[in-house]
Amino acid sequence: MPVSKSEAAKEPGELSAGARWRLLGVLLAAMFMSLVSVSIVNVVLPSIGSTLHASEADMQWVLAGYALTFGVVLVAAGRAGDLLGRGVMFVAGVAIFTVASILAGLAADPMLLNIARFIMGIGSGLLNPQVMGMIQQHFRGAARGRAYGLLGTVVGFSVAVGPVLGGLLINWLGADAGWRSTFLINVPVGILAIVLAVLWLPKPLFTKPAGKLDLDPVGGIVLALSIFALLLPFVQGRENPALWWLLAAALILLAVWIWWEKRYKERGREPMVELALFRIRSFTNGTLIAGLYFMGVSSVWVLVAIYVQESQGFSALEAGLICLPAALLSAFSSHVAGRYATTLGRKLVIGGTLSALFGLLATIAVVYFEDRLNLNVWWMLLSLAFIGIAQGFIISPNQALTLMEVPVANSGSAGGLMQTSQRVGTAVGIAVITAVFYGLNHVAGYSLAMQISFVAIALLVVATLLVAVADMRHGHAKVPAATREEYVPVATGKQHTVTGAIDVVGPKEPIQPVDSQP
C-alpha cells in the first residue's frame, strides 16, 4: 500500500491528527476559563463594592492585581515550560487558577479577594505561554493557522459571553451570590481541564533536563522586576503620582537584564530569553504589532462601557449586550482568518486594521450625532461590529505569523514575550486613554471626550497598520523554505535548531513535517 507524504514524514513522538485536536481542545478550555474571568469582572465590580464594602482602590486592585502578576510571570513561565515540559507547567497553571477561583468566590473581605486575584494572575500567567508553545510544537503549516484561528474564536467568544454572563448572574442570583458565582463557575471547567490534560497531553508531562537545569534565575528576577516597575504606574499612577518615577527604574532594570542575558550566554550558559529571537524580523514586527494594537483597541470596550452606563444610563447587562455582536463577529472572523493565515499572511492583518479604523470613525460619528441630533446610541451595535471583525483578522493571524519562524525550542519564551507585549500595551493604553477621556469629560462632557479618545485609539491603529505594511514588504507573509526549521543532532538529548535567522541549542523536541497537517 502506498504511504502518504505526511505518514512518510512522521517521526516517533509526533502526535496523530486526532491527538493534536484533542490536545487543542484541552488548551482552549483552559484559555476560555482564564479569559472569561477577565471580561466577566468588569460588569460585577459595582456588586463587589456594595456587598464587600470595598473602596475604589480595592476594586481597582481586583483588576490591577490580576494584570500585574499575569504580566510579570509570562516570560519566566514560557522559559520554564521550554525546559521542564509544557504539560506540567500547563497543569500547574490551571490548578493554581482553579484553587484561586475558589478563594475568590468565598472571599469575606476585599483583601482576601485581591490576594486571590493575585494568585489567579499567577496561574493564568503560567498556563498561557504553554498554549502558544504547544500549538507551535505540535501543529504545522495550514493546521497551525487553523489552530490559532480556533484560539482566536475562543478569545472572541469568551470576551463576548463574559459581560453578558456576569450581568445575567447578578440579575438571577442577586448582588452577593452573583459576583461570587462569576469566580466559582471556573471550578468545574478547571477540574475538567486538569483531568483531560492528564489523559490527553503528550507524555511525559514533565521533561527531565538532559544536563544541569539552567533556568537563569537572576535574569528571571530582573525581568520580572522591570515589568512590574513598568506596569505599576499605569495601573495605580492616578491614585499615587509618585509611582511614575518607577518608569525610570523600569528602563534601568531592562538595560541591566539585556546586559545580563548577553553576558550569561557568553559564559556558555542558557539565558532566560534568546535575544537572537529579535533578529527574526517577523517576530520583532509581530510583537510590536501586538503591543500597539492592544494599546489602542483594548480601551474601546472600557470606554464604551463607561459611556453607555454613565452617560446613557445603561445597566451592566445592556452594556454587555451592546458589545455582544462585535465580540461574536470577532470569534467568527478569527475562525475564518485561521484558515488563511499561512496563505494571505500580513494581508489579513492589514485588512483588519482598515476595518478597525472604519469602525472607530463610525463610532465617533454615532457619538457625535447622538449628541447633536439625538441619534439612538444602539447604532453602536453596527459601528463596533467592524472593530470586532478587525480583532479576528488581526490577533489570531498575528500570533501565527509572529511565531512562524521561531524555533520550537524557544516557542514558550517567545510566546511569553509576545503576550507580555500585549499586557504592557493594554495597561499603558487603558491608563493613558482613560485619563484623556476623564480629563476631557470634566471640561467638555462625555460626547467630546469619547470622540477625542477614539481619535487617539485610531492613531495607534494607524501605527499598527504601518508596521504590518513594513513587515509584509520585507517578505514575511509566508515562511520561505530557507527559514523552515531543520534539526541537526549535536549531542545526546540535544538538538541544534537552525533557521534562516537564528541558531539555538535547545532541548530535544519531536521532529515534525513542515508541510500541512490534517
N, C-alpha and C positions, 0 to 999 in steps of 0.2 A: 504494500500500500504506500503510495507517495506520501511524503512528510511535508506538511506546510512549512512555509518560511518561518513563521513565528514559533512553531514547535521545534524546528531545527535549531533555532537560535536560543531556545530555552535552556537555562543552566540550572544546576542544583541550587535550591534555595529561592528560586523565583516562584512567586505566587501564581496560581491559576487565575483565570479570569473571574471565576466565581468567588474565589478567596479575596481577590482585590476589592471587589464591590461589597462584599460583607465587611471587610476592613473599613471601607469608606463609610458604610452605614454607622459603624460604631463611632468613628471620628465625628461625623456630622451630628449624631445625637448629643455628644458632649458639647460641641460648639453651640448647638441650639440652646442647650441649658444655660451656658455661660452668657450668651448674647441676650436671651430673653431677660435674664436677671439684670442686665444693664438698662434696657429700654423700659422695663416694667416699673422701675423705681421712680422714674421721672414723674409719673402721674399719681403716685401714692405718698409722696413727700408731705403734702398737707395733712394726710391722715396720720402719718407717723408723728408729725409735730403736735397734733392735737391730743393724741392718746398717750404719748410718752412725755408730754410737756417739754418738748425739745426746743432749744433756741435755734435761731437761724444758723449760727455757727455749727451746731450739732447736725442740722440737716444738710449743710453743705459738706460736712465731712462724710456723710453717708455716701455721697457721690465721689468726693475727692480722695478719700482713703482707699477706695477700691481702685481708682485710676492710678494712684501713686504706686501702690505695691504691684499692681499688674504691670505697669511700665518698667519698674525697676528690675523685676526678675526675668523679663523676657529673654534677653540675650544670654544670661547665665544659664537659664533653663534649656535654651536651644543647644548650648555647648555641652551641657550635661547629658542631654539626650543623644547627641552625636557620639559621645564616648561610652556612656553606660547602658545605652539601649533606649530607644524612643518609647518602647512599650511600657517599661517600668516607670518612666517619668510621666507618661500619659495617665496611667492608672493612679499614680500618686497624686497628680493634679486633680483628677476627678474626685478621688476620695477626700482630699482636703477641702475642695469646693463643696462637696455634699455635706460633710460634717459642719462646716462653717454656715451653710444654709440653715441647718437645724438650730444652731446657736443664734442666728439672726432672727429666725421665726419665733424663738422663745425668749428673746431679749426683754429684760424687765426695765431697762433704762437706756438712755441714749449712749452712754459709754459702752455698755455691753454690745449694743447694736453696731457701733462703729468698730469695735475690736473684731467682731465677726466679719464686718465688711473688709477690713484689712486682710483677714485670713482668706476670705473669698478671692480677693485680688491675687494673693499668692498662688492659690490653686489654679485660677484661670491663667495666670502667667506661666505656670508650669506646663499646662496641657496644650496651650495654643501653638507654641513652636513645634510641638511634636506632630500636630496635624499637618502643618506645612511640610515638615521633614518626611513624614511617611507618604504623603502624596508624591513628593519629589522622588522618593526612593522606589516606590512600587508601581508608579504609573509612568508611561512613556508616550510620546507622540500625541495623537489625537485623543487617546484615552486620558492623558493628563489634562488636556484642555476641558474635556467633559467633566472630570473630577472637580476641577476648580470652578466650572460652571455650576455644578450641584452645590459646592460650598457657597458660592455667591447666592444661590437660590435660598439656602438655609439662612444666610445672613439677612437677606431681604425679608424673608417671611418672619424671622424672629423679631426684627425691628418693627414689622407691621403688627404682629399679634401682641407684642409686649404691652404697649399703652392701652390697647382695647381690652386685653385680658385683665390688666390692672384695674381699669375702670369698672369692668363687669364684676370682679371680685369684691370691690368696695361696695358697689350697689347691692350685691347679693348677700354678702356676709356682714356688712357694716364696717365702720372705720377700723376698729382694732383687729378683729379676726380677718378682715380683708387684706390689710397690708401684711399681716403675718403669713397669710396663705401664699402671698407672692414669693416668699422665700421657701416655704415648705413644699411647694409643688416641684422644686428642684430635686427633692429627695428620691422619689421613685425613678425619675429619669437618671439620676446619678447612679443609683444601685443597679439599674438595668444596664447602663453603660459599662460599669465595672465587671459585671458578670459576663457580658458579651465580649468585652476586651480580653478577659482571661481565656475565653473559649476561642475567639477568632483572630486575635492579633498574632502576627508571626512569632514563632518561638525561636530562641528563648526571649522572654520579655527583657531580661537583664543580660547585658553583654559584659562579660568579664574581660577587661583590657588585657591584650597580649603581653604588654610590658608594664612598666610603672605608670600608675594613673596620674595624669597631669591635667588638673582642672584649672590651673593658673589662678589660684585664689586671690592673689594681690590684684591682678588685672580685673577680676570679677568685682571685687570690693570697690576699687577706684571707679570703674564704670558705673556701678550702681549708685555710688555717691554723687557722681556727676549728673546722672539722670534725675536723681532725687532733687539736687540743688537747682536743676533746670526747671523741673515741673512744679515744685512747691510754690514759687512766687506767682505762677499763673493760676493756681487753684486757690491760693489764700492771700495773695498780694493786696486784694481790695480791702480786706479786714486789717492787714498788718503791712503797711507800705515798706517797713524796714526789710522785709523779706526780698525785695527786689535786688538788694545787694548780693544775694546768693547767685545771681546770674554771672557775676564776675568770677565767683568761686567755681561755678559750673564750667566755665571756659578754661580756667586754670586746670581743673581736675581732668577735663577732656584732653588737654595737651599732655598732662602727665601720663594719662592712660595710653595715648598713642606712643609716647616715648618708651613707656614700659613694654608695650607689646612688641615694638621693634627690637628692643634690647633683649627681651625674653627669647625671641626667635633666633637672634644672633648667637645666643648661648646654647643653641641646639635643642631648645625646649619647644613645646607646642603651645602657642599663645591661645588665649581665650577666643579671639577673633582673628582669622587670617586676613590681615589688612590688604593682601593682594586681591581680595574679592572686589575691592573698589577699583581695580584696574579693568574689571569687566564692565564695559560701558553700559550694557543693558541692565545690569544690577544697580549700578550707581544712579542711572537715569530713572529706573523704575522706583527705587527707594525715594528719590526726590519727588517724583510724581505722586506717590502715596502721601508723603508729608504735606505737599502743597494742597492736594485735593481735600484731604481730611481737615486741614487748617481752615479751609473755606466752607465746604458744604456741611460739615458736622454742625455748624452753627445754625443752618437753615431750620432744622427741626426744633432746636431750642427756641429760636426767635418766633417761629410760628406758634408754638405752644404758649409762649408768654403773650404774644399779641392777641390771639383769639380769646384767651381767658381773661386777661386784664383789660383789654380794650373793647372786646365784643361780648364779654360776659359768658363765654362758653364754659361748660362743665369739663371735667377731666376726660370723661368718655367722649364728648364731642370733639375735644382737642385731639384725641387719638384717632377718631374717625376721619377727620379732615386730611390726615396724612396717610390713611389706610390705602387708597388707590395707588399712591406713589410707591409705598413700600411693596405692595403686591406686584406692581409692574417692575420694580427693581428685581424681585425674585424671578419673574418671568424672563426679563432681559438678560439676567445672569445665566440662566439656563441656555438661552439661545446663543449668547456670546461664547459660552464654554465650548460649543460645538465648532466655532470658527476661530478660536483664539490662535491656533497654530497656523492657520492659512491667511487670515486677514491681519493678524498682529496688531501693531500700533494704530492701524486704521480704525479699529474698534474703539480704542481709547480716544482718538481724535474726534470720531463721531459722537462719542459720549460727552465730551467736553462741550461740543457745539449744542447738543441737546440741553445740557445743564445751563449754558448761557441763555438759551431761548427761554427756559423755564424760569430763570431768575428775573429776566426782563419782563416776562409775562406776569410774574407775581408782583413786581414793582407796579405794573400797570393796574392790577386788581386793587392793590392798596391805595393807589392814587385816586382811582375812580370811585372807590368805596368812600373815600374822604370827601371828594368833590361832588360826586353825582349819586351818592348813596347806593352804589353797586353792591349786590349781595356778595358777602365775603366768601360764600361757599364756592364761588368761581375758582378759588384756590385749589379745589379738587382737581381741576384741569391743569392749571399752571404748574402745580407741584408734581403732577404726573410726569412731566418732561424731565424733571430732576430725578425722579425715581427711575425712569428708563436709563438716564445717564449713569446712575450708580451701577447698574448691572453691566453696562458696556465698559465701565472704567475699572471697577475694583477687581472683578474676577480675572479678566484678561491681563491686567497689570500684574497680578500675583503670579500668573503662569509665565508671563514674559520676563518678569524680573528675576525669577529663579531658574529660567530655562537653561542658562549656561553655567549655573553654579554647580560645582562638583557635589555629588551625593554626600560625600563625607563631611561637607561643610553646610549642608542644607538646613540643619537645625539652627545653627548660629546665624546663618544668612536670613532665614525666616524670622528669627527673633529681631534682627536689626531692622528688617522692613516693617515689622509690626511696631517696633519702638518708634520708628519714624511716624507711623500713623497715630500712635498715642501722644507723642510730643506735639504733632500737628494739631490734633484735636484739642489738647489742653491749651495750647497757645492761641489757637483760633477762637475758641469759645470765650476765653478770658478777654482777649482784645476786642472782639466784635461785640460781645455783650456789653463791654464797657463803653464802646461807641454808642450802642443802642440806648443804654440808660442815660448817658451824658446828654445826648440829643433830645431824649424824651423829656428831660427836665426843662429844656428851654424851648422846644419846638413841638412837642406832642408825639404821640405814638406813630402817626402816619409818616411824617418826615423821618423820624428815627428809623423806622422799618425800611424805608426806601434807601436811605444812605447806607445803612448796614448791608443791604443786599447788593448795593453797588460795590462795597468793599469786598464782599464774597465773590462777585463777578470778576474783580481784578485778580483774585487768587486763582480762579478757574482759568482765566486767560494765561496766567503764568504756567499753569499745568499744561495747557494746550501747547505753549511754546516749547516746553521740554519734550512733550510727546512728539511734536513735529521734528525737533532736532534728533531725537533717538531714531525715528523712522528714516530720516535722511542718512543716518550712519549705518543703515542696513541691518537693523536688529528686528525686523518684522518676523523673520524666520531664523531658525538656528542653522547656519551653514554647516556643511558636513565636516569642515575642518575643526569646528569647535565642539562637536559631539564628544561625549566622554569616552575615553578608552582606558582600559585597565591593564597596567603592566606590573606584574608581581615583582616586588623588590625584596621581600623577606617573608618569612613565615608569619601568617596572620596579619600581614600588612599589604597595602597596595599603593601604587603611585597613580594618582588621578591626574590625567593630562587633558587639558582643553586648550583651545587656541589662545587663552589669555592668562592661564594660571596653572602652576604646578603645586600640588599639595600632597604631602604624605599623610595618609589618614588610615583609620581602622578599616578592616576588610568589610566590604558591602557586597550583597548579592549582585552578580552581573545581570543586566537587563538588556534586552534588544532595544535598539534605538528606533525601530520602526513602530508603526501604530499597533496598539494592543486592542483586543476586543473589549 
